[in-house]
């Protein structure tokens, strides 16, 4: 299948076999059935369930349903971030290297609501993530996505905000910077400013982060514009950055949700 849009934004076409997708995230793909029948197979990350559909040229046609992949455990690098500077295998046919960026932890992260912190998060966008590495299929990564037309705002950011996705796995409680929703205050974006947002995932879960009211223009690890989205999947122990220009006045939700793959 050839990916041509993500979150409603045109991207340079890229052909893949599989991609991970979070709630609120969207991909538009082009397929050519050629009088064959295909199963569209979406399995949960923990491999405990799946949903399937059938792509066919005639009514009543069916195709084989594949067996779910085996679940995989997180590695130390998935949980702790950069253990060293060596390269590791990314998606099929490529390798990715890790940049070392030291995280800044807020005082509010040091409490009962946070059970782990990542000091040296990964910055790689070409890692397909846990359960998708070297599986023999061509897996889409964010490094494959390039929005056609470039960024909406060419200005350099005037300031930056760093937020950490935090939580306690045993309590199944989630927060930003260790502050849960009931105790939080709004994060203030100035109307019309160009700003950089840095998100660091200090948890052992992949978190799709959905920002309402403005676009998130994801940056590559070397600071170049990558892709425009409203939902970004952030892997465990990963750091991502994006530029935003708040143009819609008001209070907007910032949501962390779960993800699947298709």
N, C-alpha and C positions, 0 to 999 in steps of 0.2 A: 504494500500500500504506500502511496505517496502522500506525505503530509504537506498541505498547502496553506493551512491556517492554524493558528493557536489563539485561543481566547478572542476569536473574531478578527484577528489581524493577519494579513497576508505575509507569508514567509517564503523564502526561496525554497522551491520544492526539494524534498529529501525523501528517498525511498527506504523504508524500514520494514521489519517483520513484526515489531512489537514496541509498545511504549508503556510507561507507567503514567497513570493519570490520577489526579486528585479530584475530590469533590469540588465543584465550581469551575474546574479547569476544563477546557474544551479543545479538541483537535478536529479539523476537517481533513479528510483523506480522500484520495481518488483511487479506485480499484477497477480492474478490468476482468470481469468473470470469465470471458471466453467460453461460454456455455458449460462451465463447471460450477460446482456447488462448494461453498466454503462455510466453515463454522467460524463465527466471530466469538472469540473465547476471552472472557474477562475473569481473572482469578484474583482472589484476595491475597494480600501480601503474605499472610500466614498460611496460605494454601488450605484453609479449612472450608472454603466454598468457592463457587464460581457462578457466573451468569453466562448464558450463551444465546446467540442468535444465528440465523441462517441467511446467507447471501446466495441467492439462486436466480436463475433466468426464467424458471417456470415454477408454477405452483406445485407443491407437493414434493419437491426435491429436498433431500437431506444429505448431510455430510457427517463424517466421523467426528465424534467429540473427543478431543485429546485428554489424556490423563493429566491432572494437575501436577505441576512441578513439585519436587520435594522441598519442604521448608529448610531454610538455612539459618544458622546462628550468626549473630553479629560477631565480627572480628574485633580484636583489641583496637584496631585502627578505626573501625566504625564507632566504637564507644568512647575512645579517648582522643581521636584526632591524629595529628601528625606524630608518629612514633619515630620517624626518621625522614630523610629527604629522598629516599629511593623511589624509583618508578614502580608502578604496579599495573597489572592488566586492566584495561577498561573494557568498553564494549568490543564486540568481535572485530578483530583486525586492527585495533589501535592500542595505544598505551597512554597513560596519563601520569603526569608528575604533580607533586604536591608543593604548594607554596606554604611557607611557614609564616603565619601572622599571629602574634600573641593577642589574645582576647583581653578585654577590659571587663571585669566583673563588678557590678554594683553591690553596695553593702547589703541591699535587700535580698541578694541571692544566698546569703549565708544564714539559713534558717531551716526549720523543719520541713518547709514546703519544697525544698530543693534537695534532691538526693545525689546529684552529680553536677560537676562543672567541667567544661572543656577549656583548657588553657591554650592549646595550639590547634585550632580547628582547621579542617581541610578547606581549600578554596577551589578544588577542581570541579568543573562543570561537565567533564566528559566521562564521569563515572556513572554508569546506569543504576548503581545502587544494589543493595543487598538482594540476593536471589536472582539477579539478572546478569551478573558478570559471567562472561565466557560460557554462555549457555548454548552456543551454536547458532543463535539467531541474531539478526542485525537489530540492535535495540537503540531506540532514539535517546539521545541525551540533549541537554540544553545547549551544549556546544555545537550541535548540529543545526540549531535554529537561528535564522537571521531574518529579522523583520525587513520587508521590502520598504524602501524609502527612508530608512534611518530613524533617528530619534525625533520626537515632536518638538523638542526644545534644545537648541544648540548651545545654550549657556552652560558654563561650568557651575558646579554646585557652590552655593555660598556658605553652607554649613552641613554638618552631618549628624545623624542620630544613630547610636548603636543600641540595639535591643537584643536581649537573650530570650530564647524560648526555653522555659524552665519547667520543672515539675518534679513530682515524686511518684515513681512507678508503683510502689506498693499502695499508696493512697489513691492513685489514679487522679491526681489533681494537677492542673496545668496553669501556667502563668507566664507573664512577661517580666523578666528581671526579678523573679521570685515573688511578685505581687499579684495575687489573684484578683479576679474581676471585682469582687465586692469591696476590695480595699484600694482599687486603682483610681488614678486620676487621668484625664485626657492627655494624650500626646499632642502637643500643639505644633501644627504646621502653619506657616504664614502664607496668606493668600498671594499667589503669583510667584512665590520664591522658587528657585531651583535648588533642590536639596538632595543629599545622598542619605539613604537609609541602609544600615548594615544590620543583618540578622544573623545571629549565631545560635545554632541548635545545640543546647546543652543536654538534651534528652536522648534516649535510645530509640525514639520513634521518628519516623519520617513525618514531617508536619507540612501539609499544604497551607500556605498563608495567603488569605484572600483579603485584599485591600479594596474597600469601596470608595467611590468618589473620585478616583484618579488612577492613572496608569502607573504601573511599575516597569521601568525600563531597565531590565537586567543588564549588568555589566559583566564582561569577561574578567578573569583574574588579573589581567594586565590593564584593566580600566577602560576598555573600549565597549561601545554599545553592542549588545548582543541581540536581545529580543524584547518586544513589548508584550507585557502580560498583565492580567489582574490577579492571577493566582500563581504562586511559585512554590514548588515542592522543595523542601529543605531536608536533606538527609541528616541522620545522626552525626554529630561532631563536624558539621559543615558550616561554613561561613559564606554568605552571599551578600552582594551589595547591588542596589538599584538606585536610579535617579527618578525623582518625581517632581512634578510641578502642580501644586494644589490650585485648582481653578474653580472648584465648586465649594462655595461657602457653606458651612454647616458642620454638624457632628456626624462622623462616618464610622461604621464598625470596621474593626480589624479582626478577622476570624482565623482560628487555627482549626483544621479539620482533618479527616482521615483520607487515605487514598487506596486505589486499586490499580491494576494494570490490564491492558487489552492487547 
